[in-house]
């Protein structure tokens, strides 16, 4: 590391212990002033835990944190913010029932004569949103925005504070390419204003583009650090995975009879236009279909329409030759369609509940454990949860621990386990690898392949070209709510996928 790089934050021999788990193990970590400090590692490497310590969400079990060379005690996010440290969490920490402006200034309001200065807040919010090139009225409801725009509101919230160190945990996981460019411009502006950035991402091309320094964690330990200009992608991957590097080899399953048929599925926006526009396709037993498209193409809407979470004005969904008459989630879940949602925190799990309780959360799943008088057969439930943990290779010492004690990749596996415990015939996976690392992604790829080989029909959505090309037997490309291409694996090229995903006027 260059001698002229000044350290603003340092941890000395920091460990963070949970029951049965050492999330951080004697870590010495340095953050360099007025630089973009990239932190990378597989899920479970300790990245998010370290960020929680620096942001005051949690405290070290052992060791100390130094700011400007002096030890500090950070017992809350308020403590951290008083020292100029703010964090943008990977999972959104917003209030969808409130407007954009109130979300930006929540717990950080500007008062004048004992009252909130709403006019000042409105103008400041408008200025922050304009910097992020987000054309949204500060008074508009946050819940009406897509997840990518909500992520930008979260960033605006962090920018509204007097921040010296800004932690960004997977800030681009829900952003389109154009929004990523805007974010990178904002980061450059912040650097010029003297703000230090800590940046976590699994997208290696982003790290090489935006980073100044790179630090790598593995298994809760500090592994190495370099200036980004002296690092290479092969070196980064080797440091991340050590001798555990896994490969995914595509192995198509034998396809059976047609399981799902969709004809003319159409859903309208309230303000005009289409969420889904005459969508038709067929899915066979043992087949894996990838759904590719840009942000807003209609991928999530398609899955919600299929499972009955979103109303459709017309169209027919048929499962094993039987039309699904009810557009109702519980009905379609019981018939054999299961969904793993894109936003696992908001829609896939209950954070205050245990791993086991989350896995058996589905009403239909729970019915399988009921005995006489409506009581739960706890022994059978425990056995089923244990089997699923083993089947999905979930890294956990005790299924009764809170689900929040798991890494993002293992949380995703729990949400997938919850879907599989309903005994589905069709599994819908909406961005199943969003926000998880290279190793955890490979685990998910193997799981998808295993499901197909077991005879399930699988659909997954992704905005990553390499992912759909590696995993799918067939790819449906969407743009503006329509299927613009239906490509078998033998015809897949990056050029075809990109061309078909570009909305045509």
C-alpha positions as CSV (number, residue, x, y, z in Angstrom):
1,X,0.0,0.0,0.0
2,X,1.3,3.5,-0.9
3,X,3.0,5.4,1.9
4,X,1.0,8.6,1.3
5,X,-2.4,7.0,1.8
6,X,-3.8,8.3,5.2
7,X,-5.8,6.0,7.4
8,X,-9.1,7.4,8.7
9,X,-10.6,4.3,10.3
10,X,-8.7,1.3,11.7
11,X,-9.8,-1.8,13.6
12,X,-7.3,-3.7,15.8
13,X,-7.8,-7.4,16.5
14,X,-11.6,-7.0,16.2
15,X,-13.7,-10.1,16.7
16,X,-17.5,-10.5,16.6
17,X,-18.9,-13.7,18.2
18,X,-22.4,-15.1,17.9
19,X,-23.7,-18.3,19.5
20,X,-21.8,-21.0,17.6
21,X,-20.4,-18.6,15.0
22,X,-17.3,-16.4,14.8
23,X,-18.4,-13.7,12.2
24,X,-15.1,-11.8,12.6
25,X,-11.8,-13.3,13.8
26,X,-9.1,-10.9,15.0
27,X,-9.5,-8.6,12.1
28,X,-7.1,-5.6,11.4
29,X,-8.8,-3.5,8.8
30,X,-7.9,-0.1,7.4
31,X,-10.0,2.5,5.6
32,X,-8.1,5.2,3.7
33,X,-9.1,8.8,3.8
34,X,-10.8,10.4,0.8
35,X,-10.7,7.1,-1.2
36,X,-13.1,4.5,-2.4
37,X,-12.3,1.6,-0.2
38,X,-13.6,-1.6,-1.8
39,X,-14.3,-4.5,0.5
40,X,-15.0,-7.9,-1.1
41,X,-15.4,-11.5,0.0
42,X,-17.9,-14.4,-0.2
43,X,-21.1,-14.3,1.8
44,X,-20.2,-15.2,5.3
45,X,-16.8,-13.6,5.0
46,X,-17.6,-11.0,7.5
47,X,-18.1,-7.9,5.3
48,X,-21.5,-6.8,6.5
49,X,-20.7,-7.6,10.1
50,X,-17.7,-5.3,9.9
51,X,-19.9,-2.6,8.5
52,X,-22.4,-3.0,11.3
53,X,-19.6,-2.4,13.8
54,X,-18.4,0.7,12.0
55,X,-22.0,2.0,11.7
56,X,-22.8,1.4,15.4
57,X,-25.4,-1.3,14.7
58,X,-23.4,-3.8,16.7
59,X,-20.3,-3.6,19.0
60,X,-17.1,-5.7,18.9
61,X,-16.9,-8.7,21.2
62,X,-13.1,-8.2,21.3
63,X,-10.8,-5.4,19.9
64,X,-11.2,-1.7,19.2
65,X,-12.1,0.7,16.5
66,X,-10.0,3.8,15.9
67,X,-11.2,7.0,14.1
68,X,-8.4,9.5,13.2
69,X,-6.1,7.4,15.4
70,X,-8.3,7.7,18.5
71,X,-10.3,4.8,20.0
72,X,-14.1,5.3,19.7
73,X,-17.1,3.5,21.1
74,X,-20.0,3.2,18.7
75,X,-23.1,1.9,20.5
76,X,-25.7,3.0,18.0
77,X,-26.1,4.5,14.5
78,X,-26.6,7.8,16.2
79,X,-23.2,7.5,17.8
80,X,-21.7,6.7,14.4
81,X,-23.4,9.6,12.7
82,X,-22.2,12.0,15.4
83,X,-18.7,10.9,14.3
84,X,-19.7,11.4,10.6
85,X,-20.2,7.7,9.7
86,X,-23.3,6.8,7.7
87,X,-24.4,3.6,6.1
88,X,-26.6,2.5,3.2
89,X,-27.6,-1.0,3.9
90,X,-27.9,-3.7,1.3
91,X,-31.5,-4.4,2.3
92,X,-33.6,-1.2,2.1
93,X,-34.3,0.5,5.4
94,X,-37.3,2.7,4.3
95,X,-41.0,3.2,5.0
96,X,-43.1,2.5,1.9
97,X,-46.2,4.0,3.4
98,X,-44.5,7.4,3.7
99,X,-43.5,10.0,1.1
100,X,-40.0,10.3,-0.4
101,X,-39.1,13.5,1.5
102,X,-40.1,12.0,4.9
103,X,-38.0,8.9,4.2
104,X,-34.9,11.1,3.4
105,X,-35.1,13.1,6.6
106,X,-36.5,10.4,9.0
107,X,-34.8,11.0,12.4
108,X,-32.8,13.8,10.9
109,X,-35.4,16.5,10.5
110,X,-34.6,20.2,10.2
111,X,-36.5,22.3,12.8
112,X,-37.2,26.0,12.9
113,X,-38.8,27.5,16.0
114,X,-39.8,24.1,17.3
115,X,-41.4,22.9,14.1
116,X,-40.1,20.9,11.1
117,X,-39.1,23.3,8.3
118,X,-41.0,21.5,5.6
119,X,-40.2,24.1,2.9
120,X,-36.4,23.8,3.5
121,X,-36.6,20.0,3.6
122,X,-38.6,19.9,0.3
123,X,-36.0,22.0,-1.5
124,X,-33.1,20.1,-0.1
125,X,-34.8,16.7,-1.0
126,X,-35.4,18.0,-4.5
127,X,-31.8,19.0,-4.8
128,X,-30.6,15.6,-3.6
129,X,-32.9,13.8,-6.0
130,X,-31.7,15.9,-8.9
131,X,-28.1,15.1,-8.1
132,X,-29.1,11.4,-8.4
133,X,-31.0,12.3,-11.6
134,X,-34.1,10.9,-10.1
135,X,-37.2,12.7,-11.5
136,X,-39.5,12.1,-8.5
137,X,-41.5,14.6,-6.5
138,X,-40.4,14.6,-2.8
139,X,-44.1,14.4,-1.8
140,X,-44.7,11.2,-3.9
141,X,-45.3,7.9,-2.0
142,X,-42.2,5.8,-1.7
143,X,-44.2,2.6,-2.1
144,X,-45.2,3.6,-5.6
145,X,-41.5,3.6,-6.7
146,X,-39.7,0.5,-8.0
147,X,-36.9,-1.0,-5.9
148,X,-34.2,0.6,-8.0
149,X,-35.6,4.1,-7.4
150,X,-36.1,3.3,-3.7
151,X,-32.4,2.4,-3.6
152,X,-31.6,5.9,-4.9
153,X,-33.8,7.4,-2.2
154,X,-31.8,5.5,0.4
155,X,-28.7,7.0,-1.1
156,X,-30.2,10.5,-1.0
157,X,-31.0,9.9,2.7
158,X,-27.3,9.2,3.5
159,X,-26.2,12.3,1.5
160,X,-28.6,14.5,3.6
161,X,-26.3,14.0,6.6
162,X,-23.0,15.6,7.5
163,X,-21.1,12.5,6.4
164,X,-17.3,12.0,6.5
165,X,-17.4,8.3,5.9
166,X,-20.1,6.7,3.7
167,X,-20.6,3.0,3.8
168,X,-22.3,1.5,0.7
169,X,-23.3,-2.2,1.1
170,X,-24.2,-3.5,-2.4
171,X,-25.6,-0.1,-3.5
172,X,-26.1,-1.2,-7.2
173,X,-27.8,-4.5,-6.6
174,X,-31.2,-3.1,-7.7
175,X,-30.0,-0.4,-10.1
176,X,-30.1,-0.3,-13.9
177,X,-26.9,0.5,-15.9
178,X,-27.8,4.1,-16.3
179,X,-28.5,4.5,-12.6
180,X,-25.2,2.9,-11.8
181,X,-23.4,5.5,-13.9
182,X,-25.2,8.3,-12.0
183,X,-24.2,6.7,-8.7
184,X,-20.5,6.5,-9.8
185,X,-20.7,10.2,-10.7
186,X,-22.0,11.0,-7.2
187,X,-19.2,9.0,-5.6
188,X,-16.6,11.0,-7.6
189,X,-18.3,14.2,-6.4
190,X,-18.3,13.0,-2.8
191,X,-14.5,12.2,-3.1
192,X,-13.9,15.7,-4.3
193,X,-15.7,17.0,-1.3
194,X,-13.5,15.0,1.1
195,X,-15.9,12.1,1.8
196,X,-14.4,8.6,2.3
197,X,-16.3,5.8,0.7
198,X,-16.4,2.1,1.8
199,X,-17.9,0.2,-1.1
200,X,-19.1,-3.5,-0.9
201,X,-20.1,-5.2,-4.1
202,X,-19.9,-8.7,-5.8
203,X,-19.6,-7.1,-9.3
204,X,-15.9,-7.3,-9.9
205,X,-16.1,-4.9,-13.0
206,X,-17.6,-2.3,-10.7
207,X,-14.9,-2.6,-8.1
208,X,-12.2,-2.2,-10.7
209,X,-13.8,0.8,-12.2
210,X,-14.7,2.8,-9.0
211,X,-12.3,1.5,-6.4
212,X,-9.0,3.0,-5.1
213,X,-8.1,0.4,-2.5
214,X,-9.3,-3.2,-2.2
215,X,-9.5,-5.3,0.9
216,X,-10.5,-9.0,0.9
217,X,-12.1,-11.0,3.8
218,X,-12.5,-14.7,3.9
219,X,-14.2,-16.8,6.6
220,X,-14.3,-13.9,9.0
221,X,-10.6,-13.0,8.6
222,X,-8.6,-10.3,6.9
223,X,-6.8,-11.9,3.9
224,X,-5.1,-9.1,2.0
225,X,-5.3,-5.5,0.6
226,X,-3.9,-3.7,-2.4
227,X,-4.4,-0.6,-4.5
228,X,-6.9,-1.4,-7.2
229,X,-4.5,-0.4,-9.9
230,X,-2.2,-3.2,-8.7
231,X,-4.9,-5.9,-8.5
232,X,-6.4,-8.2,-11.2
233,X,-9.6,-10.1,-11.3
234,X,-7.9,-13.5,-11.2
235,X,-6.0,-12.4,-8.1
236,X,-9.2,-11.1,-6.4
237,X,-11.0,-14.4,-7.1
238,X,-8.1,-16.5,-5.8
239,X,-7.9,-14.4,-2.6
240,X,-11.7,-14.6,-2.1
241,X,-12.2,-18.4,-2.5
242,X,-8.8,-19.7,-1.5
243,X,-8.7,-23.4,-2.3
244,X,-12.5,-23.6,-2.2
245,X,-13.2,-22.4,-5.8
246,X,-16.2,-24.1,-7.2
247,X,-17.2,-24.5,-10.8
248,X,-20.7,-24.8,-12.3
249,X,-20.9,-27.3,-15.1
250,X,-24.2,-27.1,-17.0
251,X,-26.0,-30.4,-17.1
252,X,-29.4,-30.4,-18.7
253,X,-32.2,-32.5,-17.1
254,X,-34.4,-34.8,-19.1
255,X,-37.5,-32.9,-19.9
256,X,-40.9,-34.4,-19.4
257,X,-44.5,-33.4,-20.1
258,X,-45.7,-29.8,-20.2
259,X,-46.5,-28.5,-16.7
260,X,-47.3,-24.8,-17.2
261,X,-49.0,-23.1,-20.1
262,X,-49.5,-19.3,-20.1
263,X,-51.6,-17.6,-22.8
264,X,-52.2,-13.9,-23.3
265,X,-51.4,-12.8,-19.8
266,X,-52.0,-9.0,-19.6
267,X,-51.8,-6.6,-16.7
268,X,-52.3,-2.8,-16.9
269,X,-50.8,0.1,-15.0
270,X,-53.3,2.3,-13.2
271,X,-51.9,5.3,-15.1
272,X,-51.9,3.6,-18.5
273,X,-49.5,1.3,-20.2
274,X,-48.7,-2.4,-19.6
275,X,-47.2,-4.2,-16.7
276,X,-47.6,-7.4,-18.9
277,X,-48.5,-7.3,-22.5
278,X,-50.0,-10.5,-24.0
279,X,-47.4,-12.8,-22.5
280,X,-47.5,-16.4,-23.7
281,X,-45.1,-19.4,-23.1
282,X,-44.9,-23.0,-22.1
283,X,-42.8,-24.8,-19.5
284,X,-42.0,-28.5,-19.3
285,X,-41.1,-30.8,-16.4
286,X,-37.3,-30.7,-15.8
287,X,-36.9,-27.5,-17.9
288,X,-35.1,-24.4,-16.7
289,X,-36.3,-21.2,-18.3
290,X,-34.4,-17.9,-17.7
291,X,-36.2,-14.6,-17.9
292,X,-33.9,-11.8,-18.9
293,X,-34.5,-8.1,-19.2
294,X,-33.5,-4.7,-18.0
295,X,-35.0,-3.0,-14.9
296,X,-38.7,-2.4,-15.4
297,X,-39.0,-5.0,-18.3
298,X,-41.7,-6.9,-16.4
299,X,-39.8,-9.9,-15.0
300,X,-41.1,-9.4,-11.4
301,X,-44.6,-8.6,-12.6
302,X,-44.7,-11.8,-14.6
303,X,-43.8,-13.9,-11.6
304,X,-46.3,-12.1,-9.4
305,X,-49.0,-12.5,-12.1
306,X,-48.3,-16.3,-12.2
307,X,-48.4,-16.8,-8.5
308,X,-51.5,-14.6,-8.0
309,X,-49.9,-11.7,-6.1
310,X,-50.8,-9.2,-8.9
311,X,-54.1,-8.8,-10.7
312,X,-54.2,-9.5,-14.4
313,X,-57.0,-8.2,-16.6
314,X,-56.8,-11.0,-19.1
315,X,-55.0,-14.3,-20.0
316,X,-55.0,-17.8,-18.8
317,X,-52.6,-19.9,-16.7
318,X,-52.9,-23.7,-16.9
319,X,-51.1,-26.2,-14.7
320,X,-51.0,-29.8,-15.8
321,X,-53.8,-29.1,-18.2
322,X,-56.1,-27.5,-15.5
323,X,-56.9,-23.8,-15.9
324,X,-56.2,-22.0,-12.6
325,X,-59.5,-20.2,-12.1
326,X,-58.5,-18.2,-9.1
327,X,-56.0,-15.4,-9.2
328,X,-55.1,-16.0,-5.5
329,X,-51.7,-16.6,-4.0
330,X,-52.8,-19.3,-1.5
331,X,-54.8,-21.1,-4.1
332,X,-52.0,-21.2,-6.6
333,X,-49.4,-22.1,-3.9
334,X,-51.6,-25.1,-3.0
335,X,-52.0,-26.1,-6.6
336,X,-48.2,-26.3,-6.9
337,X,-46.6,-23.0,-7.9
338,X,-44.0,-21.5,-5.5
339,X,-42.2,-18.1,-5.6
340,X,-38.9,-17.0,-4.1
341,X,-39.3,-13.2,-4.3
342,X,-36.6,-10.7,-5.4
343,X,-36.7,-8.8,-2.1
344,X,-36.0,-11.5,0.4
345,X,-36.0,-9.2,3.4
346,X,-39.4,-7.5,2.7
347,X,-41.3,-10.3,1.0
348,X,-39.5,-13.6,1.7
349,X,-38.8,-13.7,5.5
350,X,-39.7,-12.4,8.9
351,X,-36.5,-11.0,10.5
352,X,-37.6,-11.4,14.1
353,X,-38.3,-15.1,13.6
354,X,-35.9,-18.1,13.7
355,X,-34.5,-19.9,10.7
356,X,-36.8,-22.9,11.4
357,X,-39.9,-20.7,11.8
358,X,-39.1,-18.9,8.5
359,X,-38.7,-22.1,6.7
360,X,-42.1,-23.4,7.8
361,X,-43.8,-20.1,7.5
362,X,-46.1,-20.9,4.5
363,X,-49.6,-21.7,5.7
364,X,-49.8,-24.6,3.2
365,X,-46.4,-25.9,4.4
366,X,-47.6,-25.8,8.0
367,X,-50.6,-27.9,7.3
368,X,-48.3,-30.8,6.6
369,X,-47.2,-30.7,10.3
370,X,-50.6,-30.5,11.9
371,X,-52.0,-33.2,14.0
372,X,-55.4,-33.6,15.6
373,X,-57.0,-30.5,17.1
374,X,-54.8,-28.3,14.9
375,X,-51.6,-28.8,16.9
376,X,-48.2,-28.8,15.3
377,X,-46.2,-32.0,15.1
378,X,-43.0,-30.4,16.4
379,X,-40.9,-33.5,16.0
380,X,-41.9,-33.9,12.3
381,X,-41.4,-30.2,11.7
382,X,-37.9,-30.3,13.3
383,X,-37.0,-33.3,11.2
384,X,-38.2,-31.6,7.9
385,X,-36.3,-28.4,8.7
386,X,-33.1,-30.4,9.4
387,X,-33.5,-32.3,6.1
388,X,-34.0,-29.1,4.2
389,X,-31.0,-27.4,5.8
390,X,-28.8,-30.4,4.8
391,X,-30.3,-30.6,1.3
392,X,-29.6,-26.9,0.6
393,X,-26.2,-26.9,2.5
394,X,-27.3,-24.0,4.7
395,X,-24.4,-23.0,7.0
396,X,-26.1,-22.8,10.4
397,X,-25.2,-24.2,13.9
398,X,-28.8,-24.1,15.2
399,X,-32.1,-23.7,13.3
400,X,-33.6,-21.8,16.3
401,X,-31.1,-18.9,15.8
402,X,-32.6,-15.7,14.2
403,X,-32.6,-15.7,10.5
404,X,-30.7,-12.4,10.6
405,X,-27.7,-14.3,12.1
406,X,-27.1,-15.8,8.6
407,X,-25.2,-14.3,5.7
408,X,-27.3,-13.1,2.7
409,X,-26.6,-16.2,0.7
410,X,-27.8,-18.5,3.5
411,X,-30.8,-16.3,4.1
412,X,-31.7,-16.8,0.4
413,X,-31.4,-20.6,0.8
414,X,-33.8,-20.4,3.7
415,X,-36.3,-18.6,1.6
416,X,-35.8,-21.2,-1.1
417,X,-36.3,-23.9,1.4
418,X,-39.6,-22.4,2.5
419,X,-40.8,-22.5,-1.1
420,X,-39.6,-26.1,-1.5
421,X,-41.4,-27.3,1.6
422,X,-44.7,-26.6,0.0
423,X,-44.1,-29.4,-2.5
424,X,-44.2,-27.4,-5.7
425,X,-44.3,-28.5,-9.3
426,X,-43.2,-25.1,-10.6
427,X,-40.6,-23.0,-8.8
428,X,-40.3,-19.3,-9.7
429,X,-37.0,-17.6,-8.6
430,X,-37.0,-13.8,-9.0
431,X,-33.3,-12.6,-9.1
432,X,-32.2,-15.5,-6.9
433,X,-28.6,-14.4,-6.8
434,X,-29.1,-10.7,-6.1
435,X,-26.7,-9.4,-3.5
436,X,-24.8,-12.7,-2.9
437,X,-21.2,-13.5,-3.7
438,X,-19.5,-15.7,-6.3
439,X,-19.4,-18.8,-4.1
440,X,-23.0,-18.5,-3.0
441,X,-24.1,-17.9,-6.6
442,X,-22.5,-21.1,-7.6
443,X,-24.4,-22.9,-4.8
444,X,-27.7,-21.5,-6.2
445,X,-26.8,-22.6,-9.7
446,X,-26.2,-26.1,-8.4
447,X,-29.5,-26.0,-6.6
448,X,-31.4,-24.9,-9.7
449,X,-29.8,-27.7,-11.7
450,X,-30.7,-30.2,-8.9
451,X,-34.3,-29.1,-8.8
452,X,-34.6,-29.7,-12.6
453,X,-33.0,-33.1,-12.3
454,X,-35.6,-33.9,-9.6
455,X,-38.3,-33.2,-12.2
456,X,-39.4,-29.7,-11.1
457,X,-40.1,-27.0,-13.7
458,X,-38.0,-24.0,-12.9
459,X,-38.1,-20.3,-14.0
460,X,-35.7,-17.7,-12.8
461,X,-35.3,-14.1,-13.6
462,X,-31.9,-12.3,-13.9
463,X,-30.5,-9.1,-15.2
464,X,-27.0,-10.7,-15.6
465,X,-26.3,-12.0,-19.1
466,X,-23.7,-14.5,-18.0
467,X,-26.1,-16.0,-15.5
468,X,-28.9,-16.7,-17.9
469,X,-26.5,-18.0,-20.5
470,X,-24.8,-20.4,-18.0
471,X,-28.0,-21.8,-16.4
472,X,-31.0,-21.7,-18.7
473,X,-32.3,-24.4,-21.2
474,X,-34.2,-21.5,-22.8
475,X,-34.4,-17.8,-22.3
476,X,-37.4,-15.5,-22.5
477,X,-36.3,-11.9,-23.1
478,X,-38.7,-9.2,-21.9
479,X,-39.0,-5.5,-22.6
480,X,-41.9,-3.2,-21.8
481,X,-43.9,-6.1,-20.4
482,X,-43.7,-8.2,-23.6
483,X,-41.7,-11.3,-24.5
484,X,-39.5,-10.0,-27.3
485,X,-37.5,-13.3,-27.8
486,X,-37.8,-16.9,-26.9
487,X,-34.3,-18.4,-27.4
488,X,-33.2,-22.0,-26.9
489,X,-29.8,-22.5,-25.3
490,X,-28.2,-23.4,-28.7
491,X,-29.0,-20.0,-30.1
492,X,-28.0,-17.8,-27.1
493,X,-25.6,-15.0,-27.7
494,X,-24.9,-11.8,-25.8
495,X,-25.8,-9.8,-28.8
496,X,-29.2,-11.4,-29.3
497,X,-30.1,-11.0,-25.6
498,X,-29.0,-7.4,-25.5
499,X,-30.8,-6.5,-28.7
500,X,-34.0,-8.2,-27.7
501,X,-34.0,-6.5,-24.2
502,X,-33.7,-3.0,-25.6
503,X,-37.2,-1.4,-25.7
504,X,-38.2,-0.5,-29.3
505,X,-40.1,2.7,-30.0
